[in-house]
């Protein structure tokens, strides 16, 4: 028996291969040696929140520059970890749709962070097969991506999704403080 989530496509859409979009995303890449790293991380974290608010209203018709900013800024692990803790029960569906769309449009080299974010939502939702498919996309994009490896262990251990969600919520204030303090 399959669920509606197992049928959900997470393959790339044409925008993922559009040179103009790739250029926009690349312009927001975060270099860990950048002298303005803290500023770029704050910009990325803020962009995630801004895009979620906009995505709730406009969905895939949200501001293309803001979309490119989020995809590019997620190249930073701190921004990705911030994004991991941004959703709650009320905003879950908005983030589900947002990460799903961003996963489909992420250019090569930018898939892994988004795929791992989407995998965590799929796991929390109870769709472990979709979570693993998302991790497979992350692995294809970045074979040694550390969060992918960690999540495979977590999902494979049978750790309850509620316990995973509680840990994610508990860590979020620490990540937020690291970016904004």
Secondary structure in CASP SS format (residue, H / E / C, confidence):
PFRMAT SS
TARGET T0000
AUTHOR 0000-0000-0000
METHOD secondary structure of the structure
MODEL  1
X C 1.00
X C 1.00
X C 1.00
X C 1.00
X C 1.00
X C 1.00
X C 1.00
X C 1.00
X C 1.00
X C 1.00
X C 1.00
X C 1.00
X C 1.00
X H 1.00
X H 1.00
X H 1.00
X H 1.00
X C 1.00
X H 1.00
X H 1.00
X H 1.00
X H 1.00
X H 1.00
X H 1.00
X H 1.00
X H 1.00
X C 1.00
X C 1.00
X C 1.00
X C 1.00
X C 1.00
X C 1.00
X C 1.00
X C 1.00
X C 1.00
X C 1.00
X H 1.00
X H 1.00
X H 1.00
X H 1.00
X H 1.00
X H 1.00
X H 1.00
X H 1.00
X H 1.00
X H 1.00
X H 1.00
X H 1.00
X H 1.00
X H 1.00
X H 1.00
X H 1.00
X H 1.00
X H 1.00
X H 1.00
X H 1.00
X H 1.00
X H 1.00
X H 1.00
X H 1.00
X H 1.00
X C 1.00
X C 1.00
X H 1.00
X H 1.00
X H 1.00
X H 1.00
X H 1.00
X H 1.00
X H 1.00
X H 1.00
X H 1.00
X H 1.00
X C 1.00
X C 1.00
X C 1.00
X H 1.00
X H 1.00
X H 1.00
X H 1.00
X H 1.00
X H 1.00
X H 1.00
X H 1.00
X C 1.00
X C 1.00
X C 1.00
X C 1.00
X C 1.00
X C 1.00
X C 1.00
X H 1.00
X H 1.00
X H 1.00
X H 1.00
X H 1.00
X H 1.00
X H 1.00
X H 1.00
X H 1.00
X H 1.00
X H 1.00
X H 1.00
X H 1.00
X H 1.00
X C 1.00
X C 1.00
X C 1.00
X C 1.00
X C 1.00
X H 1.00
X H 1.00
X H 1.00
X H 1.00
X H 1.00
X H 1.00
X H 1.00
X H 1.00
X H 1.00
X H 1.00
X H 1.00
X H 1.00
X H 1.00
X H 1.00
X H 1.00
X C 1.00
X C 1.00
X H 1.00
X H 1.00
X H 1.00
X H 1.00
X H 1.00
X H 1.00
X H 1.00
X H 1.00
X H 1.00
X H 1.00
X H 1.00
X H 1.00
X H 1.00
X H 1.00
X C 1.00
X C 1.00
X C 1.00
X C 1.00
X H 1.00
X H 1.00
X H 1.00
X H 1.00
X H 1.00
X H 1.00
X H 1.00
X H 1.00
X H 1.00
X H 1.00
X H 1.00
X C 1.00
X C 1.00
X C 1.00
X C 1.00
X H 1.00
X H 1.00
X H 1.00
X H 1.00
X H 1.00
X H 1.00
X H 1.00
X H 1.00
X H 1.00
X H 1.00
X H 1.00
X H 1.00
X H 1.00
X H 1.00
X H 1.00
X H 1.00
X H 1.00
X H 1.00
X H 1.00
X H 1.00
X C 1.00
END
